[in-house]
Amino acid sequence: MARIFGTDGVRGLANDKLTAELALDLSVSAAHVLAERGTFAGHRPLAVVGRDTRISGQFLEAAVVAGLASAGVDVLLLGELPTPGVAHLTAALGADLGVMLSASHNAMPDNGIKFLARGGVKLDDAIEDAIEARLEEPWDRPTGADVGRVTPHPTAVDEYAAHLVATVGDLAPAAGTGGRPLKVVLDCAHGAASVVGPKALRDAGVEVVAICAEPDGLNINDGCGSTHLEVLQAAVREHGADVGFALDGDADRCLAVDAAGQVVDGDQILAVLALSLREQGRLTDDTVVATVMSNLGFVQALTAAGVTVRQTAVGDRYVLEDMKAGGYVLGGEQSGHVIMSEYATTGDGLLTALQVLHRMVATGRSIADLAGVMTRLPQVLVNVAGVDRARTDDAALLAAVAAAEEELGDTGRILLRPSGTEPLVRVMVEAPTAEQAHDVAHGLADVVRERLAI
């Protein structure tokens, strides 16, 4: 049987792969596994449950709550709230378990179930495996007063917004200075941050133009958000805003757009925040954690500034694991997942936006000026399908890669990444010019296609 849990919880087409029955069974199993590991020792267990705006989240929420309560777990319903908001309240409310229903940036028909342990941290692989193993086992059902109680928690948005604002304080210009507040366009992707996002930024003292903040259950991520930045680019120019931020459906990632409509990606945001923390003496060991997909320009810029860049496999879970192991406070991905462990246990798009705004206010500099600390090298990614991904150690392929690396020298980079699930190899090349990156990438792709053909 294939593993149910993926790299970020259980995800799939709602009411097809991800059914109400599976959601209920997973919740029961999670309660049992955590109980057996002593999580509930000596007290009545408590879980918090949140969801994004997908219509399927309603029936999945009902199934998760039914499963938890039938296993004797009390449940607080948080309603529509970003994934990092659920993580924060799991810790802040002393819950033993958090559950978030979201498929992040995926299209509306998909959904997902993400479990969080006490403290708002993701479950490790061993616990996920134990949850899967318990799915088919019989269990003793509590009755009477031992079944769980289900209670709405109507202050979830206010509590999470207050937490976010507390990380930056008041960003409004001081009274009597004649300054104006920063004007920000926030693309909420018709997702989980549609209410709390504009509220948090306004509470922090900035002027907010909220777009794509009218979810109807069907339009999450539909032509908007962090995967469709053209909507935000147009809105920033139309409203004469200082900066724009785009979230995804569950608001755990954030990308930016400057006043001219130019994209500021996750690498640039991470560079801005790394140098800010280093300046304040708050960047542990002057080190930031990124992935192997981070642009070489990011690595070059931070290295020149005296900041060490540690690179992990692609995926925010690997970034977080390395951060925990080394006690580092900042990590992230080019896609906009930024983790600031001083304030959050997971990537948090709204926290990221507020921290960037705080840096803009503190320095009086534009986002374009701040992001200019690094120059993005042209990057070309070619997906070569229909090949044997297990044979990337082919001698002729390695020789071709070595020759290309010698051609690029220190001015570029080559990365071959076999897919973890498909007969596909990704060829990524960075070079001083877009033409050279294109030529090298497609040349190597031809070699992969020829040498690794199935």
Helices and strands as residue ranges (DSSP letters): E 10-13, H 20-36, E 46-51, H 56-70, E 74-80, H 83-92, E 97-101, E 110-117, E 121-122, H 125-133, G 144-146, E 150-152, H 156-166, E 183-187, H 196-203, E 207-211, G 225-227, H 230-239, E 243-247, E 254-258, E 263-264, H 266-279, G 284-286, E 287-291, H 296-304, E 308-312, H 316-326, E 330-332, E 338-340, H 349-363, H 367-371, E 379-385, G 389-391, H 395-408, G 409-411, E 413-418, E 424-430, H 434-451
